[in-house]
Amino acid sequence: MRWIRSLFGRKRASTTCTTDASTHEMAKEQPESPYLSDDPIRSKTQDRFGRAPFAARIAETIAKRADPSSIVIGLFGPWGDGKTSVLKMMEESLGPHQNAIAIRFNPWHFPSEEALLRGFFATLAETLGKEPGFKGRAAELLGKYGGLLSAVSVALPGVDINPGEAAKNLGEALSKVGLDELKDEIDALLLESGKRLVILIDDIDRLDRNETHAIFKLVKLSASFKYTCYVLAFDDDVVSAALGERYGAGGAEAGRAFLEKIIQVPLHLPPADRLSLREITFEGLNRALQQANISIDQSQVDKFTRPFVDGLEPKLHTPRLAKQYINALLFSLPLVKGEVNIAEFMLIEGLRLLYPRLYIAIRDEPDMFLQGEPRDIARNPLQAQPSPLDEVLAAAMPRSTAKERDIVRRRLLVPLFPRVDTMMYGPEWDKQWTAEQRLCSSRYFKRYFVYGVPEGDIADSGIDDLIASLATGDPEAQRATLNKHADRAMPRLIERLRDRAEDVDEIAALPLALAIVRNGDMLPRERGPYVMGGTFLQAAILVSQLMRQIEMAHRLDAVKTVIEAAQPLALGSECVRWLTHYPDKPEAHRVLPDDANDAVYELFAGRVRAASAEGPLFLAAAMDAPGLYWHWQRGRGKAEVEEHLRGIFEQDPASMDAFLDTYVGEGWEVASGMPVRSFLQRNSYDSIASCISAEYVMENLRERYGAELDTPEYHSDGSSARKVAHQFAAIHKAVLEQAAQPNRAEGA
C-alpha cells in the first residue's frame, strides 16, 4: 500500500516507522505482533519529527553551562506527543559530554511522600556510586541527606508548602539537623569531580493530585544543589490544574503561577510535523491491511484519503493517537474482511477514536444520517436557525468551533452519508450503495458498529458458497443448507439472494429457485401494520428474477417445474402472481409472454383442486384460502369451485361462517400496534362472488340467522360470525340496490 503513503506523504531515507508518542520503530516489530507498543524511540536515528536538534540543543546548553547554580527546565507537551522520546534523545546527546551525568528518576515507584524523598536520593546515590569521581562518599552523603530531609518533611503533617511560608518553616527545621552542612559537602564533592547532574523526571502529568504536589515539593526542597539540572517533562495544562487546587487562589492560573517559581526555562515540545504523522499513520494502515490480508484498489484509496486528510487528520495530532488508530484497525479489520466497504470502515473507526460522541450519535440515530434531514427543515446556510444535524454536531463536538464542525460535516460526513448533503439521493441509489457495501446502506450500516455480521444477517464472504451449495445440492442437502439460516436469518438470506439474482447463470437459476420454493415452510410469515407481503413476497420476487435468467425458449417449462414444487400452496400462489403478466405490470418485470398465463394458472389451479380434495381449504389454509380459491377459479373456472364449495355447505351449512371469516381482514391499532379484527370489505365480497353465488351465500345466512338480515347492520353486535353475516348482507343489499339504479354513481 505504498501508494497511500506517497499520495499525501513524503519519502524519507529511513524506512522505520514510529508507532507511539515516541515513534517506536515499527519496521522492527515482529510480524506476528498483533499491536504496536507504546515504547519510546531509543536513538535520534529513529527520529521522524525533526526533534533531534531540539533535544541536542537542550543537552548542549546544560553540559556547557558555566554557572554552578542549579536550574530547572520544563519540557511541556500534551499526552502522547513524544516527550519521553525527546528525553531519550537528550540523554543520548549528553553521552559525549564527559562532565554530564544523566539520571532518570521515575516518581511512579513510590507509595508515599517519605518514600519519594528517600527514593529520589537513593537513586542519586546509586548512580553516583558508580562514578569513579564519587565512589562511596557520594552515596553516604546523599543517603544521609535524603533520610534527614524526609524526616523533616514527614514531621510537618498537614503543612502545605507554598512560596512564602514554606521557606521559613522548613529553613528552621533544616538548620536543626545539619542539612546545610551535608549540602555543602555534596556541593564540594560535585565541584571537585567536575561533574554536572542532569536529573530527568518524566510522566509527572500521569500522577494523581497528591503525587503531583509531592514531586514539586521534592524539586523545591532539593533544587538548591549546585551543578545540578532538573528536566521535568509533563503536560503543563494537566499539572497546572492539579497544582492550582492547592496553591494560590486556586485554578489553573494559580498552578501556572506556582510553576513559574519552580521552572526557570519553560520549553514547549515542537508539534509533530503533519506530513510525518500522516506518513506514519499510512504505514500503520498498510501494516493493518497486510495482516488482515486485505487488498484495496485505487477507488478505495481515493474514497479514504481525502476524508481522512480533511476530516480526521486535524484531530490526529500526536503519535500516540496515530498508534491507537492503527491498533484499533489491527484488531478490527480481520473481523470485517469482506463484509463492509474497507475504506469507509477505516474512516468510521477513525471517527470513533477522534470524535467519540459523534460516533455514538451516528450509531444511535441512524435515520438522520441514512435518510438525511427532512427537506422542509434541512440546513439552509442563509438561515440562523440550526438544522437538527447541526444540533447533533454541536452536542457531539462541544469544544469545536462552528467552522470545525462545518468541515467535519462537509468533508467527512457527506462522503460517508451522501443524504446529509443538500443534494437529493432517491431510493434508486440504495441498490448501488448496497452493492458497494457502503456505510450509508441500511443493509450494511449495523455491520460497521458490531464489527462483523449482526445476528439475522448473512455474511457476504459466504454468499457465493451458499448459492453454489443450493444450486448443486440434492433436495435434502438444499434443505440442510437453508436450515442453517432458518428463523431470523431467512429474510436477510432472501434479500441477499435477490441482490445476487442477476449474477446467477442459467444453469444455476432453476435449481436455486427450486431450493427456495420446496422449502417455503422455512420462510417466516411476518405480520404487522407496515409489512407488505414480507418474506413470502420477497421469495416470489426472487423466483421471478431467477426465471428471467433462463432463456425464453426454456422458461415456461422452468416456471411449470417451480409451480409444481412450491410448498406451501400460499407460496405457490405468490409465485404465480409474480410469474404471470398483467397490463399494470412493468415490462421490465415480465417473465413470460401473455399467452403463457393461462397455462400457468391452469397448472396451479390443478394443485389447489387436488389439495381441496383432502379437506376444506378455508379450514386448512385459513387466511390464505381466498387467494387459493381465486387462482382455482382463474385457472379452471368458477363453476368447478362453486360446485366444490356447495358440496361442503350442503353437508355442513354452519361451515359458511368459517369460509366467510377467511375473507375478513386484519387491522392494527395505531397506539399499541396490536392486531385487531377488521371488517368484511367490498373487494372481499367481490372475491367471494367470483367463487360462489352471492345469492347462495345469502340464502345460507338467512336460514341460520333469520329475518334480522333483511335489515342488516354493518356495525352490529354479537359474535364474530353474526357480525360478518350482517356485513355480507349489508354489502349484498347495497350491490343489489346499485344494480337496480345503473345511473347511480358507484361511489354512492
C-alpha positions, 0 to 999 in steps of 0.5 A: 500500500505504498501508494497511500503513503506517497499520495499525501506523504513524503519519502524519507531515507529511513524506512522505520516507522514510529508507532507511539508518542515516541515513534517506536520503530515499527519496521522492527516489530515482529510480524506476528505482533498483533499491536504496536507498543507504546515504547519510546524511540531509543536513538535520534536515528529513529527520529521522524519529527525533526526533534533531534536538534531540539533535544541536542540543543537542550543537552548542549546548553546544560553540559556547557553551562558555566554557572554552578547554580542549579536550574530547572527546565520544563519540557511541556507537551500534551499526552502522547506527543513524544516527550519521553522520546525527546528525553531519550534523545537528550540523554543520548546527546549528553553521552559525549559530554564527559562532565554530564551525568544523566539520571532518570528518576521515575516518581511512579515507584513510590507509595508515599511522600517519605518514600519519594524523598528517600527514593529520589536520593537513593537513586542519586546515590546509586548512580553516583556510586558508580562514578569513579569521581564519587565512589562511596562518599557520594552515596553516604552523603546523599543517603544521609541527606535524603533520610534527614530531609524526609524526616523533616518533611514527614514531621510537618503533617498537614503543612502545605508548602507554598512560596512564602511560608514554606521557606521559613518553616522548613529553613528552621527545621533544616538548620536543626539537623545539619542539612546545610552542612551535608549540602555543602559537602555534596556541593564540594564533592560535585565541584571537585569531580567536575561533574554536572547532574542532569536529573530527568523526571518524566510522566509527572502529568500521569500522577494523581493530585497528591503525587503531583504536589509531592514531586514539586515539593521534592524539586523545591526542597532539593533544587538548591544543589549546585551543578545540578539540572532538573528536566521535568517533562509533563503536560503543563495544562494537566499539572497546572490544574492539579497544582492550582487546587492547592496553591494560590487562589486556586485554578489553573492560573494559580498552578501556572503561577506556582510553576513559574517559581519552580521552572526557570526555562519553560520549553514547549515540545515542537508539534509533530510535523503533519506530513510525518504523522500522516506518513506514519499513520499510512504505514500503520494502515498498510501494516493493518491491511497486510495482516488482515490480508486485505487488498484495496484498489485505487477507488478505495484509496481515493474514497479514504484519503481525502476524508481522512486528510480533511476530516480526521487528520486535524484531530490526529495530532500526536503519535500516540493517537496515530498508534491507537488508530492503527491498533484499533484497525489491527484488531478490527479489520480481520473481523470485517474482511469482506463484509463492509466497504474497507475504506469507509470502515477505516474512516468510521473507526477513525471517527470513533477514536477522534470524535467519540460522541459523534460516533455514538450519535451516528450509531444511535440515530441512524435515520438522520444520517441514512435518510438525511434531514427532512427537506422542509427543515434541512440546513439552509446556510442563509438561515440562523436557525440550526438544522437538527444535524447541526444540533447533533454536531454541536452536542457531539463536538462541544469544544469545536468551533462552528467552522470545525464542525462545518468541515467535519460535516462537509468533508467527512460526513457527506462522503460517508452519508451522501443524504446529509448533503443538500443534494437529493439521493432517491431510493434508486441509489440504495441498490448501488450503495448496497452493492458497494457495501457502503456505510450509508446502506441500511443493509450494511450500516449495523455491520460497521458498529458490531464489527462483523455480521449482526445476528439475522444477517448473512455474511457476504464472504459466504454468499457465493458458497451458499448459492453454489451449495443450493444450486448443486445440492440434492433436495435434502442437502438444499434443505440442510443448507437453508436450515442453517439460516432458518428463523431470523436469518431467512429474510436477510438470506432472501434479500441477499439472494435477490441482490445476487439474482442477476449474477446467477447463470442459467444453469444455476437459476432453476435449481436455486429457485427450486431450493427456495420454493420446496422449502417455503415452510422455512420462510417466516410469515411476518405480520404487522401494520407496515409489512407488505407481503414480507418474506413470502413476497420477497421469495416470489420476487426472487423466483421471478428474477431467477426465471428471467435468467433462463432463456425464453425458449426454456422458461415456461417449462422452468416456471411449470417445474417451480409451480409444481414444487412450491410448498406451501400452496400460499407460496405457490400462489405468490409465485404465480402472481409474480410469474404471470403478466398483467397490463399494470405490470412493468415490462421490465418485470415480465417473465413470460409472454401473455399467452403463457398465463393461462397455462400457468394458472391452469397448472396451479389451479390443478394443485389447489383442486387436488389439495381441496380434495383432502379437506376444506381449504378455508379450514386448512389454509385459513387466511390464505384460502381466498387467494387459493380459491381465486387462482382455482377459479382463474385457472379452471373456472368458477363453476368447478369451485362453486360446485366444490364449495356447495358440496361442503355447505350442503353437508355442513351449512354452519361451515359458511361462517368459517369460509366467510371469516377467511375473507375478513381482514386484519387491522392494527391499532395505531397506539399499541400496534396490536392486531385487531379484527377488521371488517368484511370489505367490498373487494372481499365480497367481490372475491367471494362472488367470483367463487360462489353465488352471492345469492347462495351465500345469502340464502345460507345466512338467512336460514341460520340467522333469520329475518334480522338480515333483511335489515342488516347492520354493518356495525352490529353486535354479537359474535364474530360470525353474526357480525360478518353475516350482517356485513355480507348482507349489508354489502349484498343489499347495497350491490343489489340496490346499485344494480337496480339504479345503473345511473347511480354513481358507484361511489354512492 
